[in-house]
Amino acid sequence: MRNSFFSVLAGMAALSARGEIVSQPVEYKQGDTVLEGMSVYDDAVRGKRPAVLVVHQWKGLGDYEKKRAEMLARLGYNVFAADIYGKGIRPQTSQAAGAEAGKHKNDRPLLRARVRAALEVLARQELTDPKRMAAIGYCFGGTAVLELARSGAEVAGVVSFHGGLSSPTPGDARNIKAKILVLHGADDRAVPAAEVAAFEDEMRQGGVDWQLIAYGGAVHAFTDWNAGSDNSKGAAYNERADRRSWEAMKQFFAEVFK
C-alpha cells in the first residue's frame, strides 16, 4: 500500500542522483548453516559511517526489509539486512512462517547466534564504524534485536518495531549495553498488556536505558504497507504510526550515534 508518507520519501529520493544506492547479496554462515543477507549503502557518502543491522519479519528477508535498508542507506548509514532462517528459506504462507519463526523464538540461543552472526558481518565491513552500530527489527525481527541486546552485544542502540517483547530469561537484561527503543501498537493483540508490563519490569530490574512509545489506534505490523488497513484482522498498516515511529528512530539514532 502506497501512501502520502512514502510518496514524500520517493520524491526526496528522486532529487538524489540515480545509482547512489548500492545493494549486494552477502553469503555468510552461522555454524554449518549458510545464510544470505543484503549489504546496502550510499556510495555518495565517503568513509566509515554509523551502521545499522535490519532484521526481517516472520516471512524472512524480502522486498520490505530491502526497502527499509535502502531508506536507512539514504540517511547515510551502512546497512546490512540479516537472514535469520537460512539461504533460500523464505516462507510463503502464514503457517510456514509461523513454524519458522516459532522454531527460532523457542530456541533463544539459536536466535541470538543467528543475529550475532549478522552483526559480525556488519562490523567487519569496510564502511562500518564499529563503535557506532545499531540494530532494528520488525515483528519477529523486533524480538531478534532485543535478544541481541540481551546477549550483551556491543551495539549503541536497538529499535523494535511492533516486535514481541517476551523473554524466557528476563535476568539477561543485566547484560544489555545498548539503549533500547520499543515502538509498539497500543492495540496490538499479538503483544498483550501483560507482556508489555513484564518487559517494562525486566528493563527496570536490569537497569537499562529504555523507552517505549505506544501508538494509539495501531495494531500489529503497523509499519508494513503490505498489511492492509483492517485493524479487525489484528495486523494492519497505519500511516501515521509508521511516520511517527520512523521519526522516533531517527531521533534515537541521532542520540546514540552522536
C-alpha positions as CSV (number, residue, x, y, z in Angstrom):
1,M,0.0,0.0,0.0
2,R,1.5,3.3,-1.0
3,N,0.6,6.4,0.9
4,S,1.5,10.1,1.4
5,F,4.4,9.4,3.7
6,F,6.2,7.2,1.2
7,S,5.2,9.4,-1.6
8,V,7.2,12.1,0.1
9,L,10.1,9.7,0.6
10,A,10.0,8.8,-3.1
11,G,10.1,12.5,-4.0
12,M,13.1,13.0,-1.8
13,A,14.8,10.0,-3.4
14,A,14.1,11.4,-6.9
15,L,16.1,14.5,-6.0
16,S,19.2,12.4,-5.4
17,A,21.4,11.3,-8.3
18,R,20.4,7.9,-9.6
19,G,22.7,4.9,-8.8
20,E,23.8,6.1,-5.4
21,I,22.3,3.2,-3.5
22,V,24.3,0.0,-3.9
23,S,22.7,-3.3,-2.9
24,Q,24.7,-6.5,-2.8
25,P,23.8,-10.0,-1.6
26,V,26.2,-11.4,1.0
27,E,26.6,-15.1,1.8
28,Y,27.8,-15.9,5.3
29,K,27.5,-18.7,7.9
30,Q,26.4,-19.4,11.4
31,G,27.8,-22.8,12.4
32,D,27.1,-25.0,9.4
33,T,24.1,-23.0,8.2
34,V,24.5,-20.9,5.1
35,L,22.7,-17.6,5.3
36,E,22.3,-14.8,2.7
37,G,21.8,-11.2,3.7
38,M,22.0,-7.9,1.8
39,S,24.5,-5.1,2.1
40,V,23.1,-1.7,1.3
41,Y,24.9,1.7,1.2
42,D,25.0,5.1,-0.5
43,D,28.2,5.4,-2.5
44,A,27.9,9.2,-2.4
45,V,28.8,9.0,1.3
46,R,32.6,8.8,1.9
47,G,34.5,6.9,4.5
48,K,33.3,4.9,7.6
49,R,29.9,5.7,8.9
50,P,27.4,4.6,11.6
51,A,26.0,1.2,10.7
52,V,22.5,-0.4,11.1
53,L,21.5,-4.1,11.2
54,V,18.0,-4.8,9.9
55,V,16.2,-8.0,10.9
56,H,13.3,-9.2,9.0
57,Q,9.7,-10.1,9.9
58,W,8.4,-13.7,10.1
59,K,8.4,-14.4,6.3
60,G,12.1,-13.9,6.1
61,L,14.3,-11.4,4.3
62,G,12.3,-9.9,1.4
63,D,11.4,-6.7,-0.5
64,Y,10.0,-5.0,2.6
65,E,13.3,-5.2,4.5
66,K,15.3,-4.4,1.5
67,K,13.3,-1.2,1.0
68,R,13.8,-0.2,4.7
69,A,17.5,-0.9,4.2
70,E,17.6,1.5,1.3
71,M,15.8,4.1,3.3
72,L,18.4,3.8,6.0
73,A,21.2,4.0,3.5
74,R,19.8,7.2,2.1
75,L,20.1,8.6,5.7
76,G,23.9,7.9,5.4
77,Y,24.1,4.6,7.3
78,N,25.9,1.5,6.2
79,V,23.2,-1.2,6.3
80,F,23.2,-5.0,6.5
81,A,19.8,-6.8,6.2
82,A,20.2,-10.1,8.1
83,D,19.0,-13.5,7.2
84,I,18.0,-15.5,10.3
85,Y,16.4,-18.5,8.6
86,G,19.0,-19.6,6.0
87,K,19.7,-19.1,2.4
88,G,16.6,-19.8,0.3
89,I,14.3,-20.2,3.3
90,R,11.6,-17.6,2.7
91,P,8.2,-18.9,3.9
92,Q,5.3,-18.1,1.6
93,T,2.3,-18.9,3.8
94,S,1.4,-17.8,7.3
95,Q,1.5,-21.4,8.5
96,A,5.1,-21.9,7.2
97,A,6.2,-18.5,8.5
98,G,4.7,-19.2,11.9
99,A,6.6,-22.5,12.1
100,E,9.9,-21.0,11.1
101,A,9.6,-18.0,13.4
102,G,8.4,-20.3,16.2
103,K,11.5,-22.5,15.8
104,H,13.8,-19.6,16.5
105,K,11.7,-17.9,19.1
106,N,11.5,-21.2,21.1
107,D,15.3,-21.5,20.8
108,R,16.6,-18.2,22.0
109,P,20.3,-19.4,22.0
110,L,19.9,-20.2,18.3
111,L,18.1,-16.9,17.6
112,R,20.9,-15.0,19.4
113,A,23.6,-16.9,17.4
114,R,21.9,-16.1,14.1
115,V,21.5,-12.4,14.8
116,R,25.0,-12.1,16.2
117,A,26.4,-13.7,13.1
118,A,24.8,-11.0,11.0
119,L,26.1,-8.3,13.3
120,E,29.6,-9.7,12.9
121,V,29.3,-9.3,9.1
122,L,28.2,-5.7,9.5
123,A,31.0,-5.0,12.0
124,R,33.7,-6.3,9.5
125,Q,32.5,-4.3,6.6
126,E,34.9,-1.6,5.4
127,L,32.3,1.2,5.6
128,T,31.2,0.4,9.2
129,D,32.4,2.4,12.2
130,P,32.3,-0.5,14.7
131,K,31.9,1.9,17.6
132,R,28.6,3.2,16.1
133,M,26.4,0.3,15.3
134,A,22.7,-0.3,16.0
135,A,20.1,-2.8,15.1
136,I,16.4,-2.6,14.2
137,G,13.8,-5.3,13.6
138,Y,10.2,-5.7,12.5
139,C,7.8,-8.1,14.2
140,F,9.8,-11.3,14.6
141,G,12.9,-9.1,13.9
142,G,12.0,-6.9,16.8
143,T,12.2,-10.0,19.1
144,A,15.5,-10.8,17.5
145,V,17.2,-7.5,18.1
146,L,16.0,-7.4,21.7
147,E,17.7,-10.8,22.1
148,L,20.8,-9.4,20.5
149,A,20.8,-6.7,23.2
150,R,20.1,-9.3,26.0
151,S,23.1,-11.2,24.8
152,G,25.4,-8.3,25.7
153,A,26.2,-7.3,22.1
154,E,28.3,-4.2,21.6
155,V,25.7,-2.0,19.9
156,A,24.8,1.5,20.7
157,G,21.1,1.1,20.3
158,V,18.3,-1.3,19.4
159,V,14.9,-0.5,18.0
160,S,12.0,-2.9,17.9
161,F,9.1,-2.1,15.6
162,H,5.9,-3.9,16.7
163,G,8.1,-6.8,17.9
164,G,7.4,-9.4,20.6
165,L,8.7,-8.4,24.0
166,S,8.7,-11.6,26.0
167,S,11.9,-13.2,27.4
168,P,12.3,-16.7,28.9
169,T,15.4,-15.3,30.8
170,P,14.5,-11.7,31.9
171,G,17.5,-11.6,34.1
172,D,19.6,-11.3,31.0
173,A,18.6,-7.7,30.8
174,R,21.5,-7.1,33.1
175,N,23.8,-7.9,30.1
176,I,22.3,-5.1,28.0
177,K,24.8,-2.4,26.9
178,A,22.6,-0.7,24.3
179,K,20.0,1.9,24.7
180,I,16.6,0.4,23.8
181,L,13.7,1.9,21.9
182,V,10.4,-0.1,21.6
183,L,7.8,1.2,19.1
184,H,4.6,-0.5,19.9
185,G,1.0,-0.5,18.6
186,A,-1.2,0.3,21.6
187,D,-3.9,-2.0,20.2
188,D,-1.6,-4.9,19.2
189,R,-3.3,-8.1,20.4
190,A,-0.2,-10.1,19.5
191,V,1.7,-8.3,22.3
192,P,-0.8,-8.1,25.1
193,A,-0.6,-5.7,28.0
194,A,0.8,-8.3,30.4
195,E,3.7,-8.9,28.0
196,V,4.4,-5.2,27.8
197,A,4.3,-4.8,31.6
198,A,6.7,-7.8,32.0
199,F,9.0,-6.2,29.6
200,E,8.9,-2.9,31.4
201,D,9.7,-4.6,34.7
202,E,12.5,-6.5,33.0
203,M,14.1,-3.3,31.8
204,R,13.7,-1.6,35.2
205,Q,15.2,-4.6,37.0
206,G,18.1,-4.7,34.5
207,G,18.9,-1.0,34.9
208,V,18.5,-0.5,31.2
209,D,18.3,2.9,29.4
210,W,15.0,2.2,27.6
211,Q,12.0,3.9,26.0
212,L,8.6,2.5,24.9
213,I,6.3,4.5,22.7
214,A,2.8,3.2,22.1
215,Y,0.8,4.5,19.1
216,G,-2.9,4.8,19.6
217,G,-5.1,3.1,17.0
218,A,-2.2,1.0,15.8
219,V,-2.2,-2.8,15.7
220,H,0.4,-5.4,14.8
221,A,2.5,-4.7,11.7
222,F,1.6,-1.0,11.7
223,T,4.7,-0.1,9.6
224,D,4.1,-2.8,6.9
225,W,2.4,-1.2,3.9
226,N,1.6,-4.7,2.6
227,A,-0.6,-5.4,5.7
228,G,-3.9,-3.9,4.5
229,S,-5.9,-1.4,6.5
230,D,-8.4,-3.6,8.5
231,N,-7.5,-3.4,12.2
232,S,-10.0,-6.1,13.0
233,K,-7.7,-8.7,11.3
234,G,-5.1,-8.0,14.0
235,A,-2.4,-6.7,11.6
236,A,-2.8,-3.6,9.5
237,Y,-0.8,-0.7,8.2
238,N,-1.1,2.7,9.9
239,E,0.5,5.6,8.0
240,R,0.5,7.9,11.0
241,A,2.2,5.4,13.3
242,D,4.6,4.4,10.6
243,R,5.7,8.0,10.0
244,R,5.9,8.8,13.7
245,S,7.9,5.7,14.5
246,W,10.4,6.3,11.7
247,E,10.9,9.8,13.0
248,A,11.4,8.4,16.6
249,M,14.0,6.0,15.3
250,K,15.8,8.9,13.5
251,Q,15.9,10.9,16.7
252,F,17.1,7.9,18.7
253,F,19.9,7.3,16.2
254,A,20.9,11.0,16.4
255,E,21.3,10.5,20.2
256,V,23.1,7.1,20.2
257,F,25.5,7.9,17.3
258,K,26.5,11.4,18.4
